[in-house]
Amino acid sequence: MDGIKIVARNRKAKFEYELLDSYEAGIELRGTEIKSIRAGQISLAEAYVRTNGKQAWLVGAHIAPYDQASAFNHDPERERRLLLHKKEIQALFDSIRLKGLTIIPTQVYLKNGRAKVEVAVAKGKHQYDKRQSIKKRDMERDIDRALDNR
């Protein structure tokens, strides 16, 4: 896509969860946070999205302090407000309240110079689902190897 640079991905999201629905959200950032994101200093490993039906927050995302900022740096673990439409926030709230699902960030990217996060409504996988994912991935890898050796 034009003007999009992926900065961080939550690699375990597809393995740990079954992703059902996804949304694009802006992030409310402080001055040094966007500089750290542009430098690729963000981790979504333990992050999730919390909502109360009115607003949504990105919790647990780690944005490393910006080296050149010194005294004017940000808190790396603070909650950041997500910028979504009211209907989208209400849909997210309903899915976690009524269906017992969770909301996780899947990737952070820069779109035309602005930081965006893709959040997904997800359902946790059971252990046997994870084993099937591993088995399927291994089988596809073996097939690819066999075709390459021909």
C-alpha positions in Angstrom: 0.0 0.0 0.0 1.1 3.6 -0.6 2.3 5.7 2.3 2.2 2.8 4.9 5.2 1.7 6.9 4.7 -1.1 9.4 6.6 -0.3 12.6 5.6 -3.2 14.9 3.6 -6.4 14.8 2.1 -8.5 17.5 3.4 -11.9 16.2 1.8 -14.0 18.8 -1.7 -12.6 18.1 -2.6 -15.1 15.4 -1.2 -18.0 17.3 -2.8 -17.2 20.7 -6.2 -15.8 19.4 -8.7 -16.3 16.6 -9.0 -12.9 15.1 -12.6 -12.0 14.2 -12.9 -8.3 13.3 -10.3 -5.6 12.9 -10.4 -1.8 13.2 -7.9 1.0 12.3 -7.4 3.5 15.2 -5.3 6.6 15.7 -3.2 7.0 18.8 -3.1 10.0 21.0 0.7 10.5 21.5 3.0 12.9 23.3 5.8 14.7 21.4 8.7 12.2 22.1 6.5 9.1 21.6 6.0 9.6 17.9 9.8 10.0 17.4 10.3 6.7 19.2 7.7 5.0 17.1 9.3 6.3 13.9 12.5 4.8 15.1 10.8 1.4 15.6 11.1 1.5 19.4 7.6 0.0 20.3 6.6 -3.4 21.6 3.0 -4.8 21.5 3.9 -8.1 23.3 1.8 -7.6 26.4 -0.6 -5.0 25.0 -4.4 -5.0 25.0 -7.2 -2.6 24.6 -9.5 -1.5 27.4 -12.8 0.3 26.8 -15.8 1.6 28.9 -18.2 2.2 26.0 -17.2 5.9 25.7 -13.4 5.8 25.1 -10.8 3.2 24.3 -7.2 2.9 25.7 -4.2 1.0 24.6 -2.7 -0.6 27.7 0.6 -2.3 28.1 2.3 -1.1 24.9 5.9 -0.2 25.6 7.2 2.8 23.7 10.9 3.3 24.6 12.1 6.7 25.8 13.5 8.9 23.1 17.3 9.3 23.7 17.6 12.9 22.6 14.7 14.2 24.8 16.5 13.8 28.2 14.3 15.6 30.8 11.3 16.0 28.5 10.7 12.2 27.9 7.4 10.3 28.3 6.4 7.4 30.5 7.0 4.3 28.4 4.2 2.3 29.9 1.4 4.9 30.1 -2.1 4.2 28.8 -2.7 5.9 25.4 -6.1 6.9 24.2 -7.3 5.4 20.9 -9.0 7.6 18.4 -12.1 5.7 17.0 -15.6 6.7 16.0 -18.3 6.4 18.7 -20.0 3.5 16.8 -16.7 1.6 16.6 -16.1 2.0 20.3 -19.6 0.9 21.1 -19.2 -2.2 18.8 -16.0 -3.0 20.6 -17.6 -2.6 24.0 -20.6 -4.8 23.1 -18.3 -7.5 21.8 -16.3 -7.8 25.0 -19.4 -7.3 27.3 -21.9 -9.5 25.6 -19.8 -12.1 23.8 -16.8 -12.4 26.2 -14.2 -11.6 23.6 -11.0 -9.5 24.0 -9.5 -6.7 22.0 -5.8 -6.8 21.1 -3.5 -4.7 18.9 -2.1 -6.6 16.0 0.2 -4.0 14.4 1.3 -0.4 14.5 2.1 1.4 11.3 2.7 4.9 9.9 0.1 6.0 7.4 0.9 9.3 5.6 3.1 10.3 8.6 0.5 9.5 11.3 0.8 6.6 13.7 -2.1 4.1 13.5 -2.8 0.9 15.3 -4.8 -2.0 14.0 -6.9 -3.5 16.8 -8.8 -6.8 16.4 -11.6 -8.4 18.3 -10.3 -11.8 19.2 -11.3 -15.1 20.8 -8.7 -17.0 22.8 -7.6 -20.4 21.3 -7.6 -23.6 23.3 -4.4 -25.7 23.6 -5.6 -28.2 21.0 -6.3 -25.3 18.5 -2.7 -24.1 19.0 -1.4 -27.6 18.4 -3.3 -27.8 15.2 -1.9 -24.4 14.1 1.6 -25.7 14.7 0.9 -29.0 12.9 -0.6 -27.1 9.9 2.4 -24.7 9.8 4.9 -27.6 9.9 3.1 -29.5 7.1 3.1 -26.4 4.9 6.8 -25.9 5.5 7.6 -29.6 4.6 5.6 -29.3 1.4 7.4 -26.1 0.4 10.8 -27.8 1.1 9.8 -30.8 -1.0 8.8 -28.6 -3.9 12.0 -26.6 -3.7 14.1 -29.8 -3.8 12.6 -31.0 -7.0 
